[in-house]
Amino acid sequence: MNSSRLIGIILSVVGLGIAIIAGLWVASQVAAGSMSSGGALIGAGLAFIPVALLVGFGIYLYSRGGTEAKQESMMQKQRQLLDILKSRGQVSVENMALEMNVSVAMVKEMVHQLVGLQVFSGYINWDEGTLYSAEASNLRELKQCRNCGGEITLAGKGVFVCRFCGTEYFIS
């Protein structure tokens, strides 16, 4: 559990604890006759302010922590994809998806994100379903497709595509 979620839980519990203590104190004062109903209402209203702030901020931190956890999970998956690919040199997209416990579409999305971040160089043949790691310097000099020998053309920032077989080359 990340620290934002933990602090959010703690603040919410403290806020609820203050609400219970304040409620019991107001109830006991009214029952003892030392506080009128108007005073009890004012006391409850004054106790509500810190309780609402603590619980509200606690809920905010808890939900923000969930978003951070999702982002951290995605970064860990991207790091895992890079590590697997760099250690093996080439890997089947389906095997990568199975090993990482994600869909093939998610592997494709992560590859494109890593290319956008300029941390991945390699190429992929979607028809074959094979992802290749390659040194950027080797790909920069590439003029023909390694799969079919066809001409490769620029398709986007750091992405080249073979016009004939559709193999994509990623250069960071």
N, C-alpha and C positions, 0 to 999 in steps of 0.2 A: 504494500500500500504506500502511495507516495505521501509526502508531507502535507500537501494541501488538503487532501482528503482527511488525514488524521487530525489536523488542526480544525477543520470544519466540523468533524464529529465532536471533538472536545468542546468547541464553542457552543454547539447546539446543546450538548448535555449540560454544560454550565448554565446556559440560559434557561433550560427547563428546570434545573435544580433551583435556580433563583426564583422562578415562577412558583414552584411548589412551596418553598420556604416562605415567600412573601404571602402566598395565599393562605397558608396555615397560620401565619402570624396575624393577618387581618381577621381571619375567622375566629381565632382565639380572643382577640381584642373585642370583637363585636359580641361574642358569647359571654365574655366577662363583664360587659357593659361599660367598658372604659373607652369605647369608640362608637360613635353614631354611624348610621348607615351612610350618611354623606361623607364622613371621614373615611369610611371603608372604601367608598367609591373613589375618592381622591387617592388614597393609598394604593389601590389596585391600579389606577391609571398611572401613577408614578412608577410603580413596579413594572408596568408593561413596557415602558420606554427602553430600559436596558435589556430586558428579556427579548424584545422584538429586534433590537440591534444585534445582540449576540446570536440569536437563532437565525436571523436573516443572513448575517455575514457568514455564519457557519454553513448554511445551505449553499450560499454562493461559492465558498471555498471547496465544498464537497463536490459540487457539479463541475467546477473548473478543474479540479483534480482528476475527474473522469475524462475530460477532454485531453489533459496532459498525458494520462495513461494511454489513451488511444494513439496519440502522436508518438509516444515512446515505443509502443508496440510496433507501429509501422516502421520506425527507424531501425528497430532491432531486426525486423523481417528484411528490410533492405540491406542491412549489414550482413545478415546471414546469406542472402542471395549473392552478394559480392564475394564473400568468403568462399562459398561453395564453388562459384564459377572460377575464381582465381586459383583455387587449389586444384581443380580438375581440368581447367582449360576449355572443356566443352561439356555440355550436359543437355539432356533432353528436357524440353520445357515441361512435359508431363511429369517426368521424374522429379524435377525441381518443385513443381506444384505439390506433388505427393509428399516429398520430403519436408517441405515447409508447411504443409497442411493448409494450403490456400488453393484457389481456383487458377486455372491456366490464364484466365483474363486478368486476375490479380497479378500474376507474374509479369504479364505483358505491361500492365500499368506501372508496376514497380521499375521495370527496365526503363521505360520512358521517363519516369521521374528521376532515376539515377542519371540518365543522359542529360536531362535538363539541369541537374545539379553539377554536371560536368565531372562526375566521379567514375563513370563507366565508359570503357572503350571496348568495342567488340562488334560482333555481328550476329544476326539471327536469320535463319531460314524458317519462316513460319510454315511453309509447306512440309518441310522435313520435321519441324518442331525441335530444332536444335539451336542452342544458344552457345556462342563461342566467345571466349575472352581473347583479346588481342592487344598488343602494344599499340598505342596511339600512333607512334612513328611509323609502324608498318602499314596502318590503315590510311594515313595521310598520303602515302605514295601510291595507294591502290587506284588503279584506273579501270580494271576489269573485275567482274564478279568472280569470286573464288568458287562459286557453285556451278555456274554455267558458262562463264567467260564473257557474258554480255556487258554492255556499257552501264556504268552506275552513274546516277544523277543525284544532285542535291534535292532532298525532300523536306528539309527543315533544319533548325539549328542543331548542328552536330549529327544529322541523320542523312544518310545516303541510301538510295534504293536502286536495286537492279531493275531496269525497265522490263526485262524478260521473265525472270523467275520470281521477282518480288522479295529477294533476300535484302534485309535491312542491315546497314552498317552504322555503328554508333561511334562517333569520335568525340572524345572529351577534350 
